[in-house]
Amino acid sequence: MSTTKKKDGFTAEEKAAMRARAKELKSKEDGESAVRAALAEMSPKDRALGKRIHAIVTESAPDLVPKTWYGMPAYANKDGKVVCFFRNAGKFKERYAMFGFNDSANLDDGSIWPIAYALTELSAGDESKIRKLVTKAVS
């Protein structure tokens, strides 16, 4: 007998993310307002990280367009493809937030490179690293 449990479909958090995405596709709300609303719904710690990430990305890559993506703050190129995003820890009840990049980011470095970073806080050095990554991603 197997002792593993069968997973019965999507989790409540996954379903909420899918509903958020469907709503985003229908929404006429501008991206900046949507990102600010998403940040406002986060826990204070996640909100503080998210606001710093928002400032870093918009300053480092002013051509990226803020929007939400599955309910997360995200930043898209002129073609509408999400380049990078911030996922708060509370979204999927994780122990850390995450800053990630999609395949439209120009981060290729050989045959293997990181595309997601765990965040628990942001030091000046961390912010500098993220600025460099975002700048490279849109180059």
N, C-alpha and C positions, 0 to 999 in steps of 0.2 A: 504494500500500500504506500502510496505517495503521501508525504507529509506536507507538501507544498500546496498552498491554496490557489485555486484558479481565480484570476482577476476577472471580475464581472464588468467589462466595459470601461468607460472613462471615469475618472475621479470627478468629484464635484468641482474641483479647481480647473481641471481640463475642460469640462463643460462650460464653465464660466468664461474661460479664455476664448472658446469657440463662439459663444454668444457675443462676446465683446468684438471679435473680428467681424462677425456678420453685421453688427451695429455700425462698425467703422466703415464698412463698404457702402452702407446706405447714408451715412452722415454727411451733412453739408457743413459741419463745424470745421473751422480752420484748425490746422495742426497744432499751432502754438497753444490755443485754448484747450484743445484735447489733452495735450501733454500736461499742462498746468492742472487740469482736472484730475488726471491720473495720479499726479504727484500728491495732490491734496487728499486723496483717498488712502495714501500709504501711512504706515506707522511713522512716528516722529523720526526714528533712526533711518528708516528706508527713505523717507522724504528728504532728509538732509543729504544723504548720499545722492539721491536722484537729482536734486537741485544743483549740486556741484557738477555732476556728470552733464546735466543739461547746459550749464554755463560753459564747461570745458568744450563740449562738442560744438556748440553754436559759435564760440569764439575761434576755435581751431579750424572749423570747416563751415564758414558762413553760407556756402552754396548748398549745404545739406538742408533739407526741409524737415522741420519737426512734424511728427505725426504720432498716432498711437498704432500699435501693431499687436494684436491679441491682448489689448488693454495695457500694453507696456509702452513707455516713452521710447520712441524710435526716431531715426534720422535717415531720410531717403535721398537718393541722388535725383538728378533732373528727370530721369526715366521712371521715377516712382519706386525704384527698388530700394529696399531697406539695406543700408550699409552697416549700421550699428544700432544697438538697443540696450536698454537698462531693464533688468528684471529684478524687482524687489524681492527680498527674502520671504515676505509674507504671501507672495503670489501663489507659491506651491508649498508653503510651510517648510521652507528650507532654512538652514542655519546661516546662510550668507546670501547677500545680493550678488548679482552677476552683471558684468558689462561684456557684451558679446558683439561679434561681427558676423555678417552673412557673407556668402560667396561673392557678392558684388564688391566687397572690400579688397583693395589691392595690397594684401599682406603676404602674398606668396613669398616663401623663402625656402627654396629647395623643394624637397618632397614632403616636408612636415613642418607645421608652424602652429602656434596656439591661436585660437579664435575666440576664447572665452576666458574671463578673469573673475575669480571670486573676490568680492569686496566686503570687508567688515568695517573699514574706515578708509579715509583718504588722507595720506600725508602729502606734503609738498612734492616729495619724490614720486609718489604714486600719480599725482596730478600731472607732473611733467611727463611721465611714461605714457599716460593716456593721451595727452596732447600729441605726442610724437606718433603714437599708433593711429590716431584719427587722421592726422596730417598725411601719413603714409597711405592709409586706407583710401583716401580720396585723390591721391596723386595719379 
